[in-house]
Amino acid sequence: MASTSAEIIAFLLTISGWVLVSSTLPTDYWKVSTIDGTVITTATFWANLWKTCVTDSTGVSNCKDFPSMLALDAVINSGVIASLINDSLRARGSKGLKGYIQACRGLMISAVCLGFFGAVFGLVGMKCTKVGGSDQTKAKIACLAGLIFILSGLCSMTSCSLYANRITSEFFDPAFVAQKYELGAALFIGWAGASLCIIGGIIFCFSVVENSNSPRRGYAYNGATSVMSSRTKVHNTVPDKTPPKHFDKNAYV
């Protein structure tokens, strides 16, 4: 019963973590920065894995989608706000921009795909489901699901940490003169989801260890017996300690 409860808790944790990790991909604010000045020049810079944008004081956003994984160094050729984005992109250098964004994209997509397969294996391997075969087979499948979720969490953790390392290194670099960014909300969501996936995967693996340490005992079924037969068995098992009686011939008169 305890192992079943642990598997349910692990499944809820891993599914919650997988949902959080999946939600970071379309989230806009992976990094954000503000420039405060007059009403005309105030703007908010933000970017994610797919585009970089500038939002002015009136709430109008000008975004540039990264054209492809092989052309991340493309720049915008029109507009005043677009020129700010172009300067920021040129200051970073196209090769460095390509490298870490492509790595983060690949890791996050891998984390989402691994989480999907981990959820499928987790459902099959849980004791409360009626698929997967015997208890030993289901325990192995549950352990596999735990390992997949741990790998998914590590992929998400690595991607968010790589992106955050790039932001912090540029922020504290005195030689970096372009627009500096701070950590966005998507990174914290990704870290939280990765932590839940790793914790849930570890619980899945430990539930298998508990199942192997507590084997089940079998009971033999002897069938129903009548009341008379049970009394006969009890009478036969109890030895008769009364001494034998000797009767004289006058006792029969």
C-alpha positions in Angstrom: 0.0 0.0 0.0 2.8 2.4 0.8 4.6 1.7 -2.5 1.3 2.4 -4.4 1.0 5.8 -2.6 4.6 6.6 -3.4 4.0 5.8 -7.1 0.9 8.1 -7.2 2.9 10.9 -5.5 5.8 10.4 -8.0 3.4 10.4 -10.9 1.7 13.7 -9.8 5.1 15.3 -9.3 6.5 14.3 -12.6 3.4 15.3 -14.6 3.4 18.7 -12.9 7.0 19.1 -13.7 6.6 18.1 -17.3 3.7 20.6 -17.7 5.9 23.4 -16.3 8.8 22.4 -18.6 6.5 22.3 -21.6 5.1 25.8 -20.7 8.5 27.4 -20.9 8.9 26.9 -24.6 6.2 29.4 -25.7 6.9 31.7 -22.7 8.1 35.1 -23.9 10.3 36.4 -21.0 13.4 34.2 -21.0 15.4 37.4 -20.6 14.1 40.9 -20.0 15.6 44.4 -19.6 14.2 47.9 -19.3 15.6 51.3 -20.4 14.0 54.1 -18.4 14.2 57.6 -19.8 11.7 60.0 -21.3 8.2 58.9 -22.4 9.5 58.5 -25.9 12.6 56.5 -25.2 11.3 54.2 -22.5 11.3 50.6 -23.9 11.3 47.0 -22.6 13.6 44.5 -24.3 12.7 40.8 -24.0 13.6 37.6 -25.8 13.1 33.9 -25.7 14.3 30.9 -27.8 12.4 31.9 -30.9 12.3 35.7 -31.1 13.6 39.0 -29.7 11.3 41.9 -29.1 11.1 45.5 -28.0 8.0 47.0 -26.4 7.7 50.8 -26.3 5.9 53.0 -23.7 2.6 52.8 -25.7 2.5 49.0 -25.4 3.4 48.4 -29.1 5.8 45.5 -29.6 8.2 45.1 -32.5 9.4 41.5 -32.7 11.8 39.7 -34.9 11.5 35.9 -35.2 14.7 34.0 -35.6 14.4 32.9 -39.3 15.8 29.4 -38.8 18.2 27.4 -36.8 20.9 28.1 -39.4 20.2 31.8 -39.7 20.0 33.2 -36.2 22.3 36.0 -37.1 19.8 37.7 -39.4 18.9 41.3 -38.5 16.0 43.6 -39.0 16.4 46.2 -41.6 13.6 48.7 -40.9 12.2 50.9 -38.1 13.8 52.9 -35.2 13.2 50.2 -32.6 14.4 47.6 -35.0 17.7 49.3 -35.2 18.1 48.9 -31.5 17.6 45.1 -31.9 20.1 45.1 -34.8 22.8 46.8 -32.6 22.2 44.3 -29.8 22.5 41.3 -32.1 25.6 42.6 -33.8 27.3 43.3 -30.4 26.8 39.7 -29.3 28.3 38.2 -32.3 26.4 35.8 -34.6 28.4 32.6 -33.8 27.9 32.8 -30.0 24.2 33.6 -30.5 23.7 30.6 -32.7 25.5 28.1 -30.5 23.8 28.6 -27.1 20.3 29.2 -28.5 20.4 26.0 -30.6 21.7 24.0 -27.6 18.9 25.4 -25.4 16.3 24.6 -28.1 17.5 21.0 -28.5 17.6 20.4 -24.8 14.1 21.8 -24.1 12.5 19.9 -26.9 14.3 16.7 -25.7 13.0 17.3 -22.2 9.4 17.6 -23.4 9.6 14.5 -25.6 11.3 12.5 -22.7 8.6 13.7 -20.3 5.8 12.4 -22.7 7.4 8.9 -22.9 8.0 8.9 -19.2 4.3 9.6 -18.5 3.3 6.7 -20.7 5.7 4.3 -19.0 4.7 5.6 -15.6 1.0 4.9 -16.3 1.8 1.3 -17.4 4.2 0.6 -14.5 2.0 1.8 -11.7 0.4 -0.8 -9.5 -3.0 0.9 -9.6 -3.3 0.3 -13.3 -4.3 -3.0 -14.9 -1.8 -3.1 -17.7 1.8 -4.0 -17.8 1.8 -7.7 -16.8 3.0 -9.1 -13.5 4.2 -7.0 -10.5 7.9 -7.6 -11.3 7.4 -6.4 -14.9 5.4 -3.3 -13.8 8.2 -2.5 -11.3 10.8 -2.6 -14.0 8.6 -0.3 -16.2 8.1 2.1 -13.3 11.9 2.2 -12.8 12.4 3.0 -16.5 9.8 5.8 -16.2 11.7 7.2 -13.3 15.0 7.2 -15.2 13.3 8.9 -18.2 11.9 11.6 -16.0 15.2 12.2 -14.3 16.9 12.6 -17.7 14.1 15.0 -18.8 14.6 17.1 -15.7 18.4 17.2 -16.3 17.8 18.3 -19.9 15.6 21.2 -18.8 17.9 22.1 -15.9 20.9 22.2 -18.3 19.0 24.3 -20.9 17.8 27.0 -18.4 21.2 27.1 -16.6 23.1 27.5 -19.9 20.8 30.4 -20.9 21.1 32.0 -17.5 24.8 31.7 -17.5 25.0 33.5 -20.8 22.8 36.3 -19.4 24.8 36.7 -16.1 28.2 36.6 -17.9 27.1 39.4 -20.2 25.6 41.4 -17.3 28.7 41.3 -15.1 31.1 41.7 -18.0 32.5 45.3 -18.0 33.6 45.0 -21.6 30.2 44.2 -22.8 28.7 47.5 -24.0 25.4 46.3 -25.7 22.0 45.9 -24.0 22.2 43.9 -20.8 19.4 41.6 -19.8 18.3 40.0 -16.6 16.8 36.6 -15.8 13.2 36.2 -17.0 10.3 34.3 -15.5 10.6 31.4 -18.0 13.9 30.4 -16.5 12.5 30.0 -13.0 9.5 28.0 -14.3 11.9 25.7 -16.1 14.0 25.2 -13.0 10.9 24.4 -10.9 9.6 21.9 -13.5 13.0 20.2 -13.8 13.2 19.9 -10.0 9.8 18.3 -9.9 10.7 15.8 -12.6 13.9 14.8 -10.9 12.3 14.4 -7.5 9.4 12.4 -8.9 11.7 10.2 -11.0 13.8 9.4 -7.9 10.6 8.4 -6.0 9.7 6.1 -8.8 13.1 4.4 -8.6 12.9 4.0 -4.8 9.4 2.5 -5.0 10.9 -0.4 -7.0 13.5 -1.0 -4.3 10.7 -1.2 -1.7 8.8 -3.7 -3.8 11.9 -6.0 -4.1 12.5 -5.8 -0.3 9.0 -6.9 0.7 8.1 -10.1 -1.1 4.6 -11.5 -0.9 3.8 -14.6 1.0 1.6 -17.3 -0.5 -1.2 -19.0 1.4 -2.4 -22.5 0.6 -6.2 -23.0 0.3 -7.3 -26.3 1.8 -11.0 -26.0 1.0 -14.0 -25.9 3.3 -14.3 -28.5 6.0 -17.4 -29.5 8.0 -17.9 -29.0 11.7 -17.7 -32.7 12.5 -14.5 -33.2 10.6 -12.9 -30.2 12.4 -13.9 -31.6 15.7 -12.6 -35.0 14.8 -9.2 -33.4 13.9 -9.1 -31.6 17.2 -10.0 -34.8 19.1 -7.4 -36.8 17.3 -4.6 -34.3 17.9 -5.2 -34.0 21.7 -3.8 -37.1 23.4 -5.9 -39.0 26.0 -4.1 -39.0 29.3 -6.8 -40.7 31.4 -5.7 -44.1 32.7 -7.5 -47.2 31.4 -10.3 -48.6 33.6 -10.5 -52.2 34.5 -13.9 -53.7 35.1 -14.7 -56.7 37.2 -17.4 -59.2 36.2 -19.7 -58.0 38.9 -19.8 -54.6 37.2 -22.0 -55.9 34.5 -24.7 -57.2 36.9 
